[in-house]
Amino acid sequence: MSAAKAGTGSAVLRRLAAYNANMSSTNSTLEIDHTSVMPLHEQVAAAIRRAIADGEARSGERLPPAKDLAAVLGVNANTVLRALRTLRDEGLVEFRRGRGISVTGIAPQRSLVVTKARELVTLARRCGYRPAELAEIIERVSMELP
């Protein structure tokens, strides 16, 4: 890493700390593998989910701006925004105009259920099931379980 890039990274980490998001302590958690087949936005979302689940980003804490997270992670800001929108849809973070992005108090278990539901819907679509048919299958299975 060049000295200029290292200096920039240090400045970004200082800005992250200034946002009181504890995300600088999660730098080892927030690593992105650019060679992975997993899309970058999914890796970013997963890394932030881990930080929330591990208590490194706590309920009510503000996350750094997307451009700062992007700089630290070495990805485009739009990639981070896409990941943050996914986390918002899962209820893990909330966007507040003028206040930035904050971690909600929703337990990470809900996020896991939403993630598994997305996987199930993706699988069902690949197998040719429509949403109504999938809902019927889920209803039937839930009736069979104790």
Residue pairs with C-beta under 8 A, 6 or more apart in sequence:
1 9
8 71
9 71
9 72
12 68
12 71
12 72
13 24
13 27
13 72
15 64
15 68
16 23
16 24
16 64
16 68
16 69
16 72
17 24
19 62
19 63
19 64
19 65
19 68
19 100
20 61
20 62
21 57
21 61
21 62
21 63
21 64
22 56
22 57
22 58
22 61
23 30
23 51
23 56
23 57
23 63
23 64
23 69
23 72
25 56
26 47
26 51
26 54
26 56
26 57
27 72
29 47
29 50
29 51
29 54
29 56
30 44
30 47
30 48
30 51
30 69
30 72
30 73
31 47
31 73
32 40
32 43
32 44
32 47
32 73
32 74
32 75
33 43
34 40
34 74
36 43
40 75
40 79
41 79
41 80
41 82
41 83
41 86
42 83
42 86
44 69
44 73
44 75
44 79
44 80
44 82
44 83
45 83
45 84
45 86
45 87
47 73
48 57
48 63
48 83
48 84
48 87
48 92
48 93
49 87
49 92
49 108
49 111
51 57
52 92
52 103
52 108
52 111
53 108
53 111
57 63
57 103
58 103
59 103
59 104
59 105
60 102
60 103
60 105
61 102
61 103
62 99
62 100
62 101
62 102
63 69
63 84
63 93
63 100
63 101
63 102
63 103
64 72
65 100
66 77
66 80
66 81
66 84
66 101
67 77
67 80
69 80
70 76
70 77
70 79
70 80
73 80
84 93
84 95
84 101
87 93
87 111
88 94
88 95
88 101
89 114
90 106
90 110
90 111
90 114
90 115
91 104
91 106
91 110
91 111
91 114
92 103
92 104
92 106
92 108
92 111
93 101
93 102
93 103
93 104
94 101
94 102
94 104
95 101
96 102
120 134
121 131
121 134
124 133
124 134
124 137
129 137
